[in-house]
Amino acid sequence: MALDEIYAEISSYPCRWIIWTGGEPTLQLNEEIVAFFKDKGYRQAIETNGTRRVPSGIDYITCSPKQQFGKIRILIPEVDELRFPMAKGDPLPDVSVLPKTRRYLLSPIFDGMNVIQENVDYCVELIKQNPHWGLSLQVHKLIGIR
């Protein structure tokens, strides 16, 4: 779809935020796209795995790294939040090699739409021991929205 076509589809909604997510959005998203929607009055957030640079103009960056933590800081020196999917037994990441951020979040891994309670309990215990971390739950899964 062309940018004008996308704008025509979304402009009827009252929301003025766009969240770029799904797969790895930096594979398609570029500064031209970000600028187009910024000129139309939209604020924009991105949820990235940190493997590529984020286009300039993004208002809020969430990074959920999967690997190569040390490389992320080079590509994206600062983010608004770091979110780590965690299963029972996973170690806390070394924040000294990660981008600067205001929020460190642990997100318990679910099995599809099913809560894995031991992962939730594990994250809660880690947060109790490391209070600079917070909890991020996939609420849509908890309430059954697909």
N, CA, C and O atoms as a MOPAC input file, in Angstrom:
PM7 MOZYME 1SCF
protein

 N      0.82800 1    -1.19100 1     0.00000 1
 C      0.00000 1     0.00000 1     0.00000 1
 C      0.86900 1     1.25000 1     0.00000 1
 O      1.93100 1     1.27800 1     0.62200 1
 N      0.42400 1     2.25600 1    -0.68300 1
 C      1.09900 1     3.55100 1    -0.67300 1
 C      0.78500 1     4.27000 1     0.64400 1
 O     -0.22000 1     3.97400 1     1.29000 1
 N      1.64200 1     5.20800 1     1.03600 1
 C      1.43700 1     5.92600 1     2.29100 1
 C      0.09300 1     6.64900 1     2.32300 1
 O     -0.58000 1     6.65200 1     3.35300 1
 N     -0.30000 1     7.25800 1     1.21600 1
 C     -1.60000 1     7.93800 1     1.16100 1
 C     -2.75000 1     6.96400 1     1.38700 1
 O     -3.75300 1     7.32100 1     2.00500 1
 N     -2.61100 1     5.74300 1     0.89300 1
 C     -3.65200 1     4.72700 1     1.08800 1
 C     -3.72800 1     4.29800 1     2.55500 1
 O     -4.81300 1     4.12300 1     3.11000 1
 N     -2.56700 1     4.13500 1     3.16500 1
 C     -2.53600 1     3.77000 1     4.58600 1
 C     -3.16800 1     4.89300 1     5.41400 1
 O     -3.97600 1     4.64300 1     6.30800 1
 N     -2.78700 1     6.12500 1     5.10000 1
 C     -3.35000 1     7.27100 1     5.82000 1
 C     -4.86700 1     7.31900 1     5.66400 1
 O     -5.57900 1     7.58400 1     6.63100 1
 N     -5.36000 1     7.06800 1     4.47000 1
 C     -6.80900 1     7.07000 1     4.23200 1
 C     -7.50500 1     6.02100 1     5.09900 1
 O     -8.61700 1     6.24600 1     5.57600 1
 N     -6.85300 1     4.87700 1     5.30300 1
 C     -7.43800 1     3.80900 1     6.13200 1
 C     -7.48400 1     4.18400 1     7.60800 1
 O     -8.46800 1     3.89100 1     8.28800 1
 N     -6.43800 1     4.82400 1     8.10900 1
 C     -6.35300 1     5.06000 1     9.55700 1
 C     -6.88200 1     6.41900 1     9.99900 1
 O     -7.16100 1     6.60500 1    11.18400 1
 N     -7.02500 1     7.35700 1     9.09800 1
 C     -7.36700 1     8.73000 1     9.49000 1
 C     -8.76100 1     8.86800 1    10.09300 1
 O     -9.03800 1     9.86200 1    10.76300 1
 N     -9.63100 1     7.91200 1     9.87500 1
 C    -10.98100 1     8.00700 1    10.44700 1
 C    -11.01300 1     7.63700 1    11.93400 1
 O    -12.00900 1     7.89400 1    12.61200 1
 N     -9.93800 1     7.03800 1    12.44300 1
 C     -9.88200 1     6.66400 1    13.85700 1
 C     -9.39500 1     7.85000 1    14.68700 1
 O     -8.54900 1     8.61300 1    14.22200 1
 N     -9.91300 1     8.02200 1    15.91400 1
 C     -9.52900 1     9.18100 1    16.72100 1
 C     -8.12700 1     9.08100 1    17.33000 1
 O     -7.59600 1    10.08700 1    17.80000 1
 N     -7.53700 1     7.92800 1    17.33100 1
 C     -6.21300 1     7.73500 1    17.92600 1
 C     -5.15400 1     8.47600 1    17.11500 1
 O     -5.18800 1     8.47400 1    15.88400 1
 N     -4.21500 1     9.10800 1    17.81400 1
 C     -3.13900 1     9.83700 1    17.14000 1
 C     -1.77800 1     9.19200 1    17.40000 1
 O     -0.74400 1     9.84400 1    17.26000 1
 N     -1.77900 1     7.93100 1    17.77200 1
 C     -0.54700 1     7.17200 1    17.98100 1
 C     -0.50200 1     6.02000 1    16.98800 1
 O     -1.51200 1     5.36500 1    16.73100 1
 N      0.67100 1     5.78300 1    16.44000 1
 C      0.92800 1     4.59600 1    15.62100 1
 C      2.00100 1     3.79800 1    16.34300 1
 O      3.02700 1     4.35000 1    16.74300 1
 N      1.76900 1     2.50500 1    16.51100 1
 C      2.79000 1     1.62900 1    17.08800 1
 C      3.26000 1     0.69600 1    15.98800 1
 O      2.49200 1    -0.11800 1    15.47400 1
 N      4.52200 1     0.82300 1    15.63700 1
 C      5.12700 1    -0.02300 1    14.60600 1
 C      5.63800 1    -1.28000 1    15.28600 1
 O      6.52100 1    -1.20800 1    16.14000 1
 N      5.09100 1    -2.43400 1    14.91500 1
 C      5.43500 1    -3.69400 1    15.56400 1
 C      5.19500 1    -4.83500 1    14.59100 1
 O      4.79400 1    -4.61200 1    13.44900 1
 N      5.43600 1    -6.03800 1    15.03600 1
 C      5.16700 1    -7.21800 1    14.20900 1
 C      6.37900 1    -7.62100 1    13.40000 1
 O      6.89100 1    -6.83200 1    12.60600 1
 N      6.83900 1    -8.83400 1    13.59300 1
 C      8.10200 1    -9.20200 1    12.95100 1
 C      9.16400 1    -8.25400 1    13.48900 1
 O      9.22400 1    -8.01300 1    14.69400 1
 N      9.98400 1    -7.72400 1    12.62600 1
 C     10.92600 1    -6.66500 1    13.00100 1
 C     10.61100 1    -5.44600 1    12.14400 1
 O     10.95900 1    -5.42000 1    10.96300 1
 N      9.95400 1    -4.42800 1    12.72100 1
 C      9.48000 1    -3.29800 1    11.92500 1
 C     10.58100 1    -2.48800 1    11.24900 1
 O     10.32700 1    -1.83500 1    10.23700 1
 N     11.80600 1    -2.51600 1    11.79100 1
 C     12.86700 1    -1.72700 1    11.15600 1
 C     13.29900 1    -2.30600 1     9.81300 1
 O     14.06500 1    -1.66900 1     9.08900 1
 N     12.82500 1    -3.49200 1     9.46900 1
 C     13.12500 1    -4.04400 1     8.13900 1
 C     12.38800 1    -3.27600 1     7.04700 1
 O     12.85600 1    -3.22100 1     5.90900 1
 N     11.23300 1    -2.67900 1     7.37900 1
 C     10.45600 1    -1.92700 1     6.39600 1
 C     10.37500 1    -0.44000 1     6.70900 1
 O     10.33200 1     0.38200 1     5.79400 1
 N     10.35400 1    -0.09200 1     7.96500 1
 C     10.14000 1     1.29000 1     8.37900 1
 C     11.36700 1     2.13700 1     8.06900 1
 O     12.49800 1     1.73500 1     8.33900 1
 N     11.12700 1     3.31800 1     7.49700 1
 C     12.23300 1     4.23000 1     7.21100 1
 C     11.83500 1     5.65100 1     7.59500 1
 O     10.69500 1     5.90500 1     7.98300 1
 N     12.79500 1     6.58100 1     7.47900 1
 C     12.54500 1     7.96000 1     7.89700 1
 C     11.46700 1     8.63500 1     7.05900 1
 O     10.75500 1     9.50300 1     7.56300 1
 N     11.33400 1     8.26000 1     5.80500 1
 C     10.29000 1     8.83800 1     4.95200 1
 C      8.90100 1     8.50300 1     5.50500 1
 O      8.02700 1     9.36700 1     5.56800 1
 N      8.70900 1     7.26200 1     5.89700 1
 C      7.41300 1     6.83700 1     6.44200 1
 C      7.13200 1     7.55100 1     7.76200 1
 O      6.03600 1     8.06700 1     7.97600 1
 N      8.13300 1     7.57600 1     8.64500 1
 C      7.97100 1     8.23400 1     9.94100 1
 C      7.63300 1     9.71400 1     9.73500 1
 O      6.72100 1    10.23300 1    10.37900 1
 N      8.35800 1    10.39200 1     8.84900 1
 C      8.11700 1    11.81600 1     8.59400 1
 C      6.72800 1    12.05200 1     8.00700 1
 O      6.06700 1    13.02900 1     8.35900 1
 N      6.28200 1    11.16800 1     7.11800 1
 C      4.95800 1    11.30800 1     6.50600 1
 C      3.87700 1    11.36300 1     7.58200 1
 O      3.02700 1    12.25300 1     7.57300 1
 N      3.91500 1    10.40300 1     8.51200 1
 C      2.88100 1    10.34900 1     9.54000 1
 C      3.07500 1    11.42300 1    10.60800 1
 O      2.09700 1    11.89300 1    11.18900 1
 N      4.31400 1    11.81500 1    10.87300 1
 C      4.56100 1    12.91800 1    11.80500 1
 C      3.95400 1    14.20300 1    11.24100 1
 O      3.34800 1    14.98100 1    11.97800 1
 N      4.11500 1    14.42300 1     9.93600 1
 C      3.52300 1    15.60300 1     9.28700 1
 C      1.99800 1    15.58400 1     9.35400 1
 O      1.36300 1    16.63800 1     9.29700 1
 N      1.41300 1    14.40900 1     9.47300 1
 C     -0.04700 1    14.26600 1     9.57900 1
 C     -0.52300 1    14.36900 1    11.03300 1
 O     -1.71600 1    14.24100 1    11.30800 1
 N      0.41100 1    14.59800 1    11.95800 1
 C      0.04500 1    14.79500 1    13.35800 1
 C      0.07600 1    13.55700 1    14.22900 1
 O     -0.44800 1    13.57100 1    15.34300 1
 N      0.67900 1    12.49000 1    13.74200 1
 C      0.74100 1    11.25300 1    14.52400 1
 C      2.02500 1    11.19100 1    15.33500 1
 O      3.09400 1    11.58300 1    14.86600 1
 N      1.90100 1    10.68800 1    16.56800 1
 C      3.06300 1    10.30300 1    17.36000 1
 C      3.28700 1     8.83200 1    17.07500 1
 O      2.34700 1     8.09800 1    16.77000 1
 N      4.55000 1     8.40000 1    17.17700 1
 C      4.86900 1     7.04000 1    16.75500 1
 C      5.77800 1     6.34400 1    17.75800 1
 O      6.73100 1     6.91900 1    18.28400 1
 N      5.44400 1     5.08800 1    17.99900 1
 C      6.24500 1     4.22300 1    18.85700 1
 C      6.66600 1     3.01200 1    18.03800 1
 O      6.03500 1     2.67000 1    17.03800 1
 N      7.73700 1     2.37500 1    18.47400 1
 C      8.20300 1     1.17000 1    17.79400 1
 C      8.55300 1     0.12600 1    18.84000 1
 O      9.05800 1     0.44900 1    19.91500 1
 N      8.27700 1    -1.13200 1    18.51200 1
 C      8.70800 1    -2.27100 1    19.32100 1
 C      9.68200 1    -3.06000 1    18.46100 1
 O      9.28300 1    -3.71800 1    17.50000 1
 N     10.96000 1    -2.99100 1    18.81000 1
 C     12.02200 1    -3.57000 1    17.99900 1
 C     12.83300 1    -4.57900 1    18.79500 1
 O     12.84300 1    -4.55400 1    20.02600 1
 N     13.52100 1    -5.47900 1    18.07200 1
 C     14.42200 1    -6.41400 1    18.75400 1
 C     15.83200 1    -5.84100 1    18.87700 1
 O     16.69800 1    -6.46200 1    19.49300 1
 N     16.06800 1    -4.67100 1    18.29900 1
 C     17.34300 1    -3.98800 1    18.45900 1
 C     18.43400 1    -4.40900 1    17.49800 1
 O     19.59400 1    -4.04400 1    17.69300 1
 N     18.09900 1    -5.16500 1    16.46600 1
 C     19.12600 1    -5.64300 1    15.53300 1
 C     19.44100 1    -4.63800 1    14.42800 1
 O     20.40300 1    -4.81800 1    13.68200 1
 N     18.63000 1    -3.57400 1    14.31900 1
 C     18.84500 1    -2.54900 1    13.29100 1
 C     18.57000 1    -1.17200 1    13.89900 1
 O     17.86800 1    -1.04800 1    14.90300 1
 N     19.13100 1    -0.15600 1    13.27700 1
 C     18.87900 1     1.21300 1    13.74400 1
 C     17.40200 1     1.56600 1    13.60000 1
 O     16.71900 1     1.08900 1    12.69400 1
 N     16.93000 1     2.40000 1    14.50000 1
 C     15.55200 1     2.89400 1    14.46000 1
 C     15.55400 1     4.21600 1    13.69400 1
 O     16.40200 1     5.07100 1    13.95000 1
 N     14.61900 1     4.39900 1    12.75900 1
 C     14.56700 1     5.66800 1    12.01900 1
 C     14.37500 1     6.85700 1    12.96500 1
 O     13.71400 1     6.73500 1    13.99500 1
 N     14.94900 1     7.99200 1    12.61400 1
 C     14.77200 1     9.18000 1    13.44700 1
 C     13.31900 1     9.63400 1    13.38000 1
 O     12.61100 1     9.36900 1    12.40800 1
 N     12.89500 1    10.31800 1    14.42600 1
 C     11.53300 1    10.82200 1    14.48100 1
 C     10.58600 1     9.97300 1    15.30000 1
 O      9.45400 1    10.38600 1    15.55000 1
 N     11.02000 1     8.79300 1    15.72600 1
 C     10.17900 1     7.92500 1    16.55800 1
 C     10.09100 1     8.54100 1    17.96000 1
 O     11.10100 1     8.96900 1    18.52000 1
 N      8.88700 1     8.58200 1    18.51600 1
 C      8.65300 1     9.23300 1    19.80500 1
 C      8.88600 1     8.32000 1    21.01100 1
 O      9.20400 1     8.80900 1    22.09500 1
 N      8.73400 1     7.01000 1    20.84000 1
 C      8.86900 1     6.08600 1    21.96500 1
 C      9.42600 1     4.77000 1    21.43400 1
 O      8.86000 1     4.17200 1    20.51900 1
 N     10.54100 1     4.32500 1    22.01400 1
 C     11.19700 1     3.09600 1    21.56000 1
 C     11.14900 1     2.04800 1    22.66600 1
 O     11.63500 1     2.26500 1    23.77600 1
 N     10.54800 1     0.90300 1    22.33100 1
 C     10.60200 1    -0.27500 1    23.19000 1
 C     11.52400 1    -1.27300 1    22.50900 1
 O     11.33400 1    -1.60800 1    21.34000 1
 N     12.51200 1    -1.74100 1    23.23700 1
 C     13.42300 1    -2.74400 1    22.69300 1
 C     13.24300 1    -4.03100 1    23.48800 1
 O     13.32600 1    -4.04400 1    24.71600 1
 N     12.99500 1    -5.10700 1    22.75700 1
 C     12.86100 1    -6.42800 1    23.35800 1
 C     13.89400 1    -7.33300 1    22.69500 1
 O     13.57000 1    -8.09900 1    21.78700 1
 N     15.15400 1    -7.23700 1    23.16100 1
 C     16.23900 1    -7.95400 1    22.49000 1
 C     16.15800 1    -9.45800 1    22.67500 1
 O     15.73200 1    -9.96000 1    23.71600 1
 N     16.57600 1   -10.15500 1    21.64300 1
 C     16.58200 1   -11.61900 1    21.67500 1
 C     18.00600 1   -12.16500 1    21.83000 1
 O     18.20400 1   -13.24200 1    22.39200 1
 N     18.99100 1   -11.41600 1    21.32900 1
 C     20.38200 1   -11.87600 1    21.37700 1
 C     21.31000 1   -10.71200 1    21.06800 1
 O     20.85400 1    -9.59700 1    20.81700 1
 N     22.60800 1   -10.97100 1    21.08600 1
 C     23.63700 1    -9.98200 1    20.75500 1
 C     23.41600 1    -8.67200 1    21.50700 1
 O     23.38700 1    -7.59800 1    20.90400 1
 N     23.26200 1    -8.76800 1    22.81600 1
 C     22.95100 1    -7.58600 1    23.60600 1
 C     23.97500 1    -6.46900 1    23.42700 1
 O     23.60200 1    -5.29800 1    23.36400 1
 N     25.25900 1    -6.81300 1    23.34500 1
 C     26.30500 1    -5.80400 1    23.23000 1
 C     26.19200 1    -4.95500 1    21.97800 1
 O     26.53300 1    -3.77200 1    22.00400 1
 N     25.72500 1    -5.52800 1    20.89300 1
 C     25.60500 1    -4.80500 1    19.61900 1
 C     24.46500 1    -3.78500 1    19.65700 1
 O     24.51500 1    -2.77600 1    18.95400 1
 N     23.45900 1    -4.03700 1    20.45800 1
 C     22.27800 1    -3.17400 1    20.48900 1
 C     22.64700 1    -1.75600 1    20.89000 1
 O     22.15700 1    -0.80100 1    20.28800 1
 N     23.49800 1    -1.60000 1    21.89200 1
 C     23.86700 1    -0.26300 1    22.37500 1
 C     24.53300 1     0.56000 1    21.27700 1
 O     24.40700 1     1.78400 1    21.26200 1
 N     25.23500 1    -0.09100 1    20.36400 1
 C     25.86300 1     0.61500 1    19.24000 1
 C     24.79300 1     1.10400 1    18.27000 1
 O     24.85500 1     2.23800 1    17.79300 1
 N     23.81500 1     0.25400 1    17.97800 1
 C     22.76600 1     0.60000 1    17.02100 1
 C     21.73600 1     1.56700 1    17.60200 1
 O     21.27000 1     2.47400 1    16.91300 1
 N     21.38800 1     1.36900 1    18.86300 1
 C     20.35900 1     2.17900 1    19.52000 1
 C     20.88200 1     2.54700 1    20.91300 1
 O     20.67400 1     1.79000 1    21.86100 1
 N     21.55300 1     3.68900 1    21.05600 1
 C     22.18000 1     4.02600 1    22.33600 1
 C     21.21100 1     4.25200 1    23.49400 1
 O     21.57200 1     4.04500 1    24.65300 1
 N     19.96800 1     4.67900 1    23.18500 1
 C     19.00900 1     4.96100 1    24.24900 1
 C     17.60400 1     4.57800 1    23.79700 1
 O     17.22200 1     4.81800 1    22.65100 1
 N     16.84400 1     3.98200 1    24.70800 1
 C     15.45900 1     3.58500 1    24.42900 1
 C     14.58300 1     4.03800 1    25.59900 1
 O     15.08700 1     4.41600 1    26.65600 1
 N     13.27400 1     3.99300 1    25.39200 1
 C     12.35500 1     4.35700 1    26.46600 1
 C     12.11500 1     3.19800 1    27.42300 1
 O     11.93000 1     3.40400 1    28.62200 1
 N     12.11900 1     1.97700 1    26.88900 1
 C     11.99900 1     0.81400 1    27.76800 1
 C     12.66700 1    -0.39400 1    27.13000 1
 O     12.69000 1    -0.55400 1    25.91000 1
 N     13.20900 1    -1.23500 1    27.99800 1
 C     13.75700 1    -2.53400 1    27.60200 1
 C     12.84700 1    -3.60000 1    28.19300 1
 O     12.56600 1    -3.59700 1    29.39200 1
 N     12.39200 1    -4.50900 1    27.34300 1
 C     11.48000 1    -5.56500 1    27.79300 1
 C     12.09100 1    -6.91600 1    27.42600 1
 O     12.46000 1    -7.15800 1    26.27700 1
 N     12.18700 1    -7.78700 1    28.42800 1
 C     12.79400 1    -9.09900 1    28.22000 1
 C     11.79800 1   -10.21500 1    28.47900 1
 O     11.32000 1   -10.35900 1    29.60400 1
 N     11.47400 1   -11.00900 1    27.46400 1
 C     10.67200 1   -12.21500 1    27.68700 1
 C     11.48100 1   -13.17600 1    28.55900 1
 O     12.65800 1   -13.42000 1    28.29500 1
 N     10.84700 1   -13.71500 1    29.59200 1
 C     11.55700 1   -14.57000 1    30.54100 1
 C     10.79100 1   -15.85200 1    30.81900 1
 O      9.57200 1   -15.85100 1    30.99000 1
 N     11.54300 1   -16.94200 1    30.85900 1
 C     11.02700 1   -18.23200 1    31.32100 1
 C     11.73900 1   -18.56600 1    32.62900 1
 O     12.80500 1   -18.02200 1    32.91900 1
 N     11.15300 1   -19.44900 1    33.40600 1
 C     11.75400 1   -19.85000 1    34.67600 1
 C     13.18600 1   -20.31000 1    34.43700 1
 O     13.45100 1   -21.15400 1    33.58000 1
 N     14.10600 1   -19.73700 1    35.21500 1
 C     15.50400 1   -20.11500 1    35.12100 1
 C     16.35400 1   -19.20800 1    34.24800 1
 O     17.58100 1   -19.25800 1    34.32600 1
 N     15.73000 1   -18.38000 1    33.41700 1
 C     16.50900 1   -17.45200 1    32.58700 1
 C     17.22100 1   -16.44700 1    33.48800 1
 O     16.63900 1   -15.96900 1    34.46100 1
 N     18.48600 1   -16.12100 1    33.16800 1
 C     19.19500 1   -15.12900 1    33.97800 1
 C     18.76200 1   -13.70500 1    33.61600 1
 O     18.34200 1   -13.43300 1    32.49100 1
 N     18.87400 1   -12.81500 1    34.58900 1
 C     18.66100 1   -11.39900 1    34.29000 1
 C     19.75900 1   -10.93000 1    33.34300 1
 O     20.91700 1   -11.31000 1    33.51400 1
 N     19.42100 1   -10.12000 1    32.35600 1
 C     20.45000 1    -9.61300 1    31.45400 1
 C     21.38600 1    -8.63600 1    32.16600 1
 O     21.01400 1    -8.00900 1    33.15800 1
 N     22.58700 1    -8.52100 1    31.64900 1
 C     23.57800 1    -7.57500 1    32.15600 1
 C     23.24300 1    -6.19400 1    31.59700 1
 O     23.50400 1    -5.92200 1    30.42500 1
 N     22.67400 1    -5.32900 1    32.41600 1
 C     22.23300 1    -4.02000 1    31.92800 1
 C     23.39800 1    -3.11600 1    31.53600 1
 O     23.18800 1    -2.12200 1    30.84100 1
 N     24.60900 1    -3.43200 1    31.95800 1
 C     25.75000 1    -2.57100 1    31.62800 1
 C     26.07900 1    -2.57900 1    30.13700 1
 O     26.73800 1    -1.66000 1    29.65300 1
 N     25.63400 1    -3.59600 1    29.40200 1
 C     25.91700 1    -3.65100 1    27.96200 1
 C     24.71800 1    -3.21600 1    27.12000 1
 O     24.78800 1    -3.20900 1    25.89100 1
 N     23.63400 1    -2.85700 1    27.77400 1
 C     22.39700 1    -2.52400 1    27.06700 1
 C     22.25100 1    -1.01800 1    26.87000 1
 O     22.94200 1    -0.23600 1    27.52300 1
 N     21.35200 1    -0.60900 1    25.97200 1
 C     21.10600 1     0.82700 1    25.79900 1
 C     20.62300 1     1.46200 1    27.10500 1
 O     20.04600 1     0.79400 1    27.96300 1
 N     20.86900 1     2.75700 1    27.23400 1
 C     20.33100 1     3.48800 1    28.37900 1
 C     18.81000 1     3.49200 1    28.26500 1
 O     18.25000 1     3.56200 1    27.17100 1
 N     18.15800 1     3.41500 1    29.42500 1
 C     16.69500 1     3.39800 1    29.43600 1
 C     16.17100 1     3.90600 1    30.76600 1
 O     16.90400 1     3.98200 1    31.75200 1
 N     14.89800 1     4.25100 1    30.78000 1
 C     14.22400 1     4.64500 1    32.01500 1
 C     13.48100 1     3.46800 1    32.63900 1
 O     13.16600 1     3.49500 1    33.82900 1
 N     13.19700 1     2.42500 1    31.83600 1
 C     12.37200 1     1.31500 1    32.33400 1
 C     12.95900 1    -0.02200 1    31.90800 1
 O     13.21900 1    -0.25800 1    30.72800 1
 N     13.16400 1    -0.89100 1    32.89200 1
 C     13.56800 1    -2.27300 1    32.64900 1
 C     12.38000 1    -3.15800 1    32.99600 1
 O     11.86700 1    -3.10300 1    34.11400 1
 N     11.94200 1    -3.97400 1    32.04000 1
 C     10.74600 1    -4.78800 1    32.25000 1
 C     11.00800 1    -6.26100 1    31.96900 1
 O     11.72100 1    -6.60600 1    31.02600 1
 N     10.42800 1    -7.12200 1    32.79100 1
 C     10.43500 1    -8.56000 1    32.55500 1
 C      9.03900 1    -8.96800 1    32.11600 1
 O      8.04300 1    -8.53400 1    32.69500 1
 N      8.97500 1    -9.80200 1    31.09200 1
 C      7.69600 1   -10.24600 1    30.54700 1
 C      7.66100 1   -11.76800 1    30.54800 1
 O      8.36600 1   -12.39800 1    29.76000 1
 N      6.84800 1   -12.37300 1    31.42200 1
 C      6.78900 1   -13.83300 1    31.47000 1
 C      6.33500 1   -14.42000 1    30.13500 1
 O      5.37700 1   -13.94100 1    29.52700 1
 N      7.02600 1   -15.44800 1    29.69400 1
 C      6.67300 1   -16.11900 1    28.44000 1
 C      5.42600 1   -16.96500 1    28.66600 1
 O      5.33400 1   -17.72200 1    29.63200 1
 N      4.47300 1   -16.82000 1    27.75500 1
 C      3.23600 1   -17.60500 1    27.76700 1
 C      3.36300 1   -18.71700 1    26.74000 1
 O      4.26600 1   -18.69700 1    25.90300 1
 N      2.47200 1   -19.67200 1    26.80400 1
 C      2.35800 1   -20.72700 1    25.79300 1
 C      1.16100 1   -20.35800 1    24.92200 1
 O      0.02700 1   -20.74500 1    25.20400 1
 N      1.43100 1   -19.60700 1    23.86500 1
 C      0.33100 1   -19.10000 1    23.05200 1
 C     -0.50900 1   -18.16000 1    23.89400 1
 O     -0.01300 1   -17.14700 1    24.38600 1
 N     -1.78000 1   -18.49400 1    24.06100 1
 C     -2.69400 1   -17.67700 1    24.86800 1
 C     -2.76100 1   -18.15900 1    26.31700 1
 O     -3.51800 1   -17.60400 1    27.11300 1
 N     -1.98600 1   -19.17800 1    26.67100 1
 C     -2.06000 1   -19.77500 1    28.00600 1
 C     -0.95000 1   -19.25400 1    28.91400 1
 O      0.22500 1   -19.24200 1    28.54500 1
 N     -1.34600 1   -18.82900 1    30.09500 1
 C     -0.39700 1   -18.36200 1    31.09400 1
 C      0.43100 1   -19.53900 1    31.58500 1
 O     -0.11000 1   -20.60700 1    31.87100 1
 N      1.73100 1   -19.34800 1    31.68400 1
 C      2.60600 1   -20.32600 1    32.33600 1
 C      2.92600 1   -19.73000 1    33.70200 1
 O      3.80800 1   -18.88100 1    33.82900 1
 N      2.21000 1   -20.17700 1    34.70800 1
 C      2.27600 1   -19.55500 1    36.02500 1
 C      3.68700 1   -19.57200 1    36.60500 1
 O      4.08400 1   -18.62200 1    37.27900 1
 N      4.45300 1   -20.63800 1    36.35500 1
 C      5.81300 1   -20.67700 1    36.91500 1
 C      6.68100 1   -19.57000 1    36.31700 1
 O      7.58500 1   -19.07600 1    36.99100 1
 N      6.43000 1   -19.17300 1    35.07600 1
 C      7.17300 1   -18.05700 1    34.48500 1
 C      6.76900 1   -16.73100 1    35.12900 1
 O      7.61500 1   -15.87300 1    35.38300 1
 N      5.46900 1   -16.57000 1    35.39000 1
 C      4.98800 1   -15.36200 1    36.06600 1
 C      5.59700 1   -15.28500 1    37.46600 1
 O      6.13200 1   -14.24800 1    37.85800 1
 N      5.51500 1   -16.37200 1    38.20900 1
 C      6.05300 1   -16.40600 1    39.57300 1
 C      7.54900 1   -16.11300 1    39.57900 1
 O      8.04000 1   -15.39100 1    40.44700 1
 N      8.26900 1   -16.67100 1    38.61600 1
 C      9.71300 1   -16.45600 1    38.52200 1
 C     10.02000 1   -14.97400 1    38.29700 1
 O     10.89800 1   -14.41300 1    38.95200 1
 N      9.29600 1   -14.34500 1    37.36900 1
 C      9.51000 1   -12.92000 1    37.09900 1
 C      9.22000 1   -12.07600 1    38.33800 1
 O      9.96800 1   -11.14900 1    38.64900 1
 N      8.14500 1   -12.39300 1    39.03800 1
 C      7.79000 1   -11.65100 1    40.24700 1
 C      8.89800 1   -11.78000 1    41.28800 1
 O      9.25200 1   -10.79100 1    41.93000 1
 N      9.44900 1   -12.97100 1    41.46700 1
 C     10.54100 1   -13.16500 1    42.42900 1
 C     11.78500 1   -12.37300 1    42.02000 1
 O     12.43300 1   -11.75300 1    42.86300 1
 N     12.11800 1   -12.39500 1    40.72800 1
 C     13.26900 1   -11.61500 1    40.25800 1
 C     13.07600 1   -10.12900 1    40.53900 1
 O     14.01500 1    -9.44100 1    40.93700 1
 N     11.86500 1    -9.64100 1    40.33400 1
 C     11.57400 1    -8.22400 1    40.55800 1
 C     11.65700 1    -7.88500 1    42.04700 1
 O     12.13000 1    -6.80700 1    42.40700 1
 N     11.21000 1    -8.77900 1    42.90300 1
 C     11.32800 1    -8.54800 1    44.34700 1
 C     12.79500 1    -8.41900 1    44.74900 1
 O     13.13800 1    -7.61000 1    45.61200 1
 N     13.65600 1    -9.21700 1    44.12400 1
 C     15.08400 1    -9.19200 1    44.43400 1
 C     15.81700 1    -8.05900 1    43.71500 1
 O     16.90800 1    -7.66800 1    44.13000 1
 N     15.22800 1    -7.53200 1    42.64500 1
 C     15.85000 1    -6.49400 1    41.81400 1
 C     14.79400 1    -5.42900 1    41.50700 1
 O     14.24600 1    -5.40400 1    40.40500 1
 N     14.50700 1    -4.55300 1    42.47100 1
 C     13.35200 1    -3.66200 1    42.34200 1
 C     13.45600 1    -2.59600 1    41.25100 1
 O     12.48000 1    -1.88600 1    41.00900 1
 N     14.59500 1    -2.46200 1    40.59100 1
 C     14.66200 1    -1.52400 1    39.45900 1
 C     14.03000 1    -2.13300 1    38.19900 1
 O     13.88400 1    -1.44900 1    37.18600 1
 N     13.66200 1    -3.39800 1    38.26400 1
 C     12.93700 1    -4.06100 1    37.17900 1
 C     11.44100 1    -3.99500 1    37.46000 1
 O     11.01900 1    -3.97400 1    38.61700 1
 N     10.63400 1    -3.96200 1    36.38500 1
 C      9.18000 1    -3.98400 1    36.50200 1
 C      8.61100 1    -5.17200 1    35.74500 1
 O      9.33900 1    -5.90000 1    35.07000 1
 N      7.30600 1    -5.35700 1    35.86300 1
 C      6.61500 1    -6.47100 1    35.22500 1
 C      5.80700 1    -5.96800 1    34.03300 1
 O      5.10200 1    -4.96400 1    34.13300 1
 N      5.91200 1    -6.66000 1    32.92400 1
 C      5.12900 1    -6.35500 1    31.72700 1
 C      4.36000 1    -7.61200 1    31.34100 1
 O      4.94800 1    -8.62800 1    30.97100 1
 N      3.04200 1    -7.52700 1    31.43400 1
 C      2.19300 1    -8.66900 1    31.09000 1
 C      1.50600 1    -8.42800 1    29.75200 1
 O      1.17800 1    -7.29300 1    29.40700 1
 N      1.29500 1    -9.49300 1    29.01400 1
 C      0.56500 1    -9.41400 1    27.75200 1
 C     -0.92200 1    -9.49800 1    28.08700 1
 O     -1.53500 1   -10.56300 1    28.02400 1
 N     -1.47600 1    -8.35200 1    28.44000 1
 C     -2.84900 1    -8.28600 1    28.94600 1
 C     -3.84600 1    -8.85100 1    27.94200 1
 O     -4.82100 1    -9.49300 1    28.33200 1
 N     -3.61000 1    -8.61900 1    26.65600 1
 C     -4.54800 1    -9.14400 1    25.65000 1
 C     -4.67100 1   -10.66100 1    25.74600 1
 O     -5.73800 1   -11.21700 1    25.48500 1
 N     -3.57800 1   -11.33000 1    26.12100 1
 C     -3.64200 1   -12.78200 1    26.28900 1
 C     -4.38100 1   -13.15000 1    27.57500 1
 O     -5.12900 1   -14.12600 1    27.60700 1
 N     -4.17100 1   -12.37200 1    28.62400 1
 C     -4.83900 1   -12.65200 1    29.89800 1
 C     -6.35300 1   -12.52400 1    29.79000 1
 O     -7.09000 1   -13.24500 1    30.46300 1
 N     -6.82100 1   -11.60400 1    28.94100 1
 C     -8.26900 1   -11.40000 1    28.82900 1
 C     -8.85600 1   -12.02000 1    27.56300 1
 O    -10.02900 1   -11.81800 1    27.25000 1
 N     -8.02500 1   -12.78200 1    26.83500 1
 C     -8.52900 1   -13.57900 1    25.71600 1
 C     -8.77000 1   -12.83800 1    24.41300 1
 O     -9.60700 1   -13.25400 1    23.61300 1
 N     -8.04500 1   -11.74100 1    24.18700 1
 C     -8.16900 1   -11.03100 1    22.90800 1
 C     -7.09300 1   -11.54500 1    21.96800 1
 O     -5.91000 1   -11.55800 1    22.30900 1
 N     -7.50900 1   -11.96800 1    20.78600 1
 C     -6.54600 1   -12.46500 1    19.79800 1
 C     -6.28800 1   -11.43800 1    18.73400 1
 O     -5.50300 1   -11.68200 1    17.81800 1

